[in-house]
Structures are given as C-alpha cells and as structure tokens.
Amino acid sequence: MSVIWTLIIGLLAGALAKLIMPGKDPGGIIITILIGIAGSFIFTYLGKFLGIYEEGEAAGFIGATIGAIILLAIYRMFLKKRTA
C-alpha cells in the first residue's frame, strides 16, 4: 500500500512542482508528473536512510514536492546543455 501512496503523493507533487516552476518543458506536464513521482520515491528512500521516516512510511507531500522541484531543476539543466 505504501507504494501506491507514494505514487499518489508523487503525482500531486509533480503537478505542484510544475505550478511552482512554470516554463516550457519538452515533455510537458506528463514528464513533470513522472519527475514528481521519482522525487517522491527518492525522498522516501532517502528519508528512510537518514532515519526521518520509519519502515512503511512514505515521504510527505512537502518532501515529495521538494524532491520534484530539485529533479525538475536538474532535468532543465541537462536539457539546456544538450540543446546548446
């Protein structure tokens, strides 16, 4: 059940990250939502590693959003380097 919860939080976090960091992305909202899901998973496992979350707990909405924003910024950096 925690994987499904992490997916749902990541979906919402990706959408919020797109609202916070507007701009033209080649993949649009779909890629941003996938990045949000990845950010949610990364922050869940990073939080477990650091002892912030217990086993079976998923990253909170704020953590997932921060993860999505960080991954979106990295994604945009790589795209600018690739197109330049």
SEVEX-655733 format. One record per residue: residue in one letter; x, y, z of N, C-alpha, C, O, CB in turn. Coordinates in steps of 0.001 Angstrom, whole numbers, padded with zeros to 6 digits, always signed. Glycine has a CB too. Example, Ala and Ser with C-alpha at 12.3 -4.5 7.8 and 13.67 -1.06 7.14 Angstrom:
A+013190-005690+007800+012300-004500+007800+013200-003300+007800+014236-003319+008465+011308-004473+009046S+012850-002250+007080+013670-001060+007140+012900+000030+007870+013409+001138+008039+014084-000598+005725
***
This chain:
M+000814-001200+000000+000000+000000+000000+000854+001260+000000+000431+002288-000530-000924+000000+001195S+002059+001201+000589+002890+002395+000662+003385+002810-000724+003616+003995-000960+004077+002157+001595V+003549+001863-001638+003983+002211-002992+002876+002986-003707+003159+003954-004413+004362+000935-003794I+001654+002582-003535+000528+003288-004154+000413+004689-003565+000181+005654-004294-000798+002504-003951W+000576+004803-002250+000511+006109-001596+001644+007009-002101+001428+008199-002331+000588+005952-000056T+002843+006455-002275+003978+007216-002791+003692+007687-004217+004044+008812-004571+005269+006363-002751L+003066+006857-005034+002696+007256-006402+001699+008408-006403+001831+009353-007182+002107+006065-007163I+000707+008325-005531-000315+009372-005464+000297+010689-004995+000026+011744-005569-001461+008951-004522I+001118+010625-003956+001780+011831-003464+002694+012402-004554+002722+013614-004768+002592+011524-002174G+003434+011536-005237+004317+011983-006311+003564+012634-007455+004032+013616-008031+005115+010825-006833L+002410+012098-007784+001579+012673-008840+001177+014092-008484+001293+015000-009306+000331+011812-009080L+000709+014283-007267+000302+015611-006820+001507+016547-006673+001426+017730-007001-000451+015511-005493A+002612+016009-006181+003818+016817-006016+004362+017266-007368+004831+018397-007493+004889+016031-005250G+004309+016420-008361+004755+016791-009703+003905+017898-010298+004422+018814-010939+004731+015584-010615A+002607+017813-010085+001720+018861-010578+002002+020182-009865+002003+021240-010496+000248+018455-010388L+002241+020126-008555+002558+021340-007803+003913+021904-008218+004073+023121-008307+002547+021054-006297A+004880+021041-008472+006200+021496-008921+006083+022237-010254+006780+023226-010480+007172+020298-009055K+005222+021769-011117+005004+022434-012406+004384+023816-012192+004698+024753-012926+004095+021572-013319L+003517+023948-011207+002929+025251-010911+003958+026196-010287+003955+027395-010568+001728+025089-009975I+004833+025656-009443+005853+026458-008780+006934+026881-009770+007409+028016-009726+006473+025679-007614M+007319+025979-010653+008380+026255-011639+007793+026251-013044+008021+025313-013808+009527+025208-011530P+007049+027283-013389+006473+027286-014738+007565+027455-015783+008647+027971-015504+005424+028405-014881G+007264+027027-016939+008209+027127-018046+007891+026079-019066+007064+025195-018843+009653+026985-017565K+008549+026184-020177+008293+025244-021255+009218+024044-021110+010438+024170-021209+008481+025918-022631D+008638+022910-020880+009373+021652-020810+008991+020820-022022+007823+020786-022409+009074+020884-019480P+009972+020144-022629+009668+019343-023818+008619+018262-023574+007821+017958-024461+010925+018703-024327G+008617+017685-022384+007672+016625-022096+006352+017120-021553+005386+016361-021478+008268+015678-021138G+006298+018386-021173+005075+018952-020640+004746+018419-019259+005629+018010-018505+003938+018680-021572I+003485+018431-018947+003018+018058-017608+003243+016575-017321+003443+016203-016165+001537+018393-017456I+003214+015730-018337+003404+014288-018129+004796+014005-017577+004939+013272-016599+003190+013515-019448I+005823+014584-018198+007189+014392-017723+007345+014978-016332+008006+014382-015481+008199+015031-018689T+006744+016142-016086+006844+016770-014776+006201+015902-013705+006734+015790-012601+006194+018151-014797I+005086+015299-014004+004437+014416-013039+005288+013175-012798+005399+012714-011662+003034+014016-013528L+005888+012632-013850+006791+011487-013669+008000+011874-012826+008471+011080-012012+007253+010944-015032I+008503+013090-013020+009602+013584-012194+009126+013727-010743+009886+013449-009815+010136+014945-012738G+007896+014153-010546+007337+014247-009194+007244+012890-008527+007531+012759-007337+005963+014891-009233I+006850+011891-009273+006787+010529-008729+008185+010053-008365+008384+009443-007315+006133+009556-009742A+009163+010334-009242+010557+009960-008949+011065+010700-007719+011752+010109-006885+011468+010259-010160G+010740+011984-007592+011139+012755-006419+010533+012208-005146+011179+012199-004098+010747+014198-006585S+009306+011757-005232+008647+011165-004075+009337+009877-003642+009558+009659-002450+007180+010892-004385F+009677+009026-004604+010378+007782-004278+011775+008065-003724+012203+007434-002758+010477+006883-005522I+012479+009009-004335+013827+009336-003867+013775+009857-002437+014562+009425-001595+014490+010378-004793F+012855+010785-002149+012774+011320-000801+012276+010286+000204+012641+010350+001378+011871+012527-000783T+011458+009346-000228+011027+008270+000671+012218+007430+001096+012411+007186+002287+009965+007383-000006Y+013022+006983+000132+014156+006131+000464+015291+006906+001129+015987+006367+001990+014666+005447-000783L+015482+008162+000738+016481+008996+001399+016078+009257+002853+016913+009225+003757+016660+010329+000639G+014799+009514+003058+014294+009724+004419+014431+008482+005283+014749+008586+006467+012842+010153+004377K+014199+007316+004713+014389+006067+005460+015863+005867+005788+016199+005429+006888+013852+004861+004657F+016744+006184+004844+018181+006040+005057+018664+006975+006164+019493+006594+006990+018946+006319+003755L+018141+008199+006176+018543+009181+007176+017797+009033+008501+018113+009725+009468+018330+010565+006636G+016821+008147+008553+016076+007916+009781+014914+008870+009999+014360+008932+011096+016994+008006+010932I+014539+009614+008963+013416+010548+009078+012092+009797+009034+011166+010107+009784+013467+011602+007955Y+012013+008816+008157+010797+008026+008001+011029+006624+008533+012131+006083+008440+010352+007980+006525E+009982+006045+009088+010034+004662+009552+009762+003726+008373+009317+004162+007311+009007+004420+010702E+010031+002455+008573+009744+001454+007539+008243+001448+007259+007433+001380+008183+010232+000033+007977G+007884+001516+006003+006477+001524+005611+005904+002916+005452+004798+003063+004931+005671+000775+006614E+006620+003945+005885+006160+005319+005720+006632+005862+004380+007721+005527+003914+006665+006210+006874A+005826+006683+003777+006197+007332+002519+006591+008772+002804+006279+009316+003863+005032+007272+001488A+007269+009374+001861+007642+010785+002001+006385+011622+002094+005380+011330+001446+008526+011257+000815G+006447+012647+002890+005330+013556+002997+005180+014377+001733+006038+014357+000851+005499+014462+004197F+004095+015085+001663+003803+015867+000471+004850+016952+000255+005256+017204-000879+002415+016488+000572I+005290+017594+001331+006292+018651+001202+007623+018070+000727+008266+018638-000156+006478+019389+002545G+008033+016957+001297+009273+016308+000873+009228+015875-000577+010200+016045-001313+009560+015113+001746A+008110+015322-000985+007965+014892-002380+007983+016092-003325+008548+016014-004416+006660+014092-002564T+007375+017188-002917+007372+018386-003746+008775+018953-003872+009187+019358-004959+006426+019439-003168I+009512+018985-002768+010896+019458-002813+011726+018558-003734+012520+019047-004538+011511+019494-001387G+011537+017244-003610+012233+016310-004492+011889+016537-005949+012765+016472-006812+011904+014890-004111A+010626+016801-006233+010197+017047-007611+010795+018339-008152+011197+018398-009314+008671+017103-007691I+010855+019376-007318+011428+020646-007759+012911+020477-008051+013411+020985-009054+011211+021742-006699I+013614+019767-007178+015050+019533-007383+015286+018742-008672+016142+019104-009479+015656+018778-006173L+014528+017669-008859+014694+016867-010072+014297+017639-011330+014913+017470-012382+013870+015592-009969L+013282+018475-011228+012876+019282-012381+013961+020292-012737+014221+020524-013918+011548+020008-012093A+014595+020892-011742+015686+021828-011999+016871+021117-012660+017472+021645-013595+016132+022502-010688I+017201+019928-012175+018289+019145-012773+017940+018754-014209+018785+018826-015101+018577+017879-011930Y+016701+018345-014423+016227+017974-015757+016365+019141-016728+016808+018965-017863+014766+017508-015697R+015982+020336-016274+016078+021512-017136+017530+021880-017414+017853+022320-018517+015354+022695-016501M+018416+021705-016422+019836+021989-016632+020414+021092-017716+021146+021556-018590+020620+021809-015327F+020085+019803-017657+020596+018873-018657+020023+019150-020038+020720+018990-021040+020287+017448-018251L+018773+019559-020102+018181+019872-021397+018816+021102-022019+019019+021145-023233+016686+020080-021256K+019134+022106-021206+019782+023302-021753+021162+022985-022279+021557+023503-023324+019871+024395-020697K+021913+022136-021572+023246+021753-022027+023175+020932-023299+024023+021072-024180+023975+020974-020945R+022178+020085-023399+022050+019216-024567+021654+019988-025819+022119+019673-026914+021031+018128-024295T+020804+020991-025666+020339+021762-026816+021318+022859-027211+021264+023367-028331+018987+022371-026520A+022201+023221-026311+023154+024319-026602+024338+023833-027388+025228+024619-027714+023640+024970-025314
***
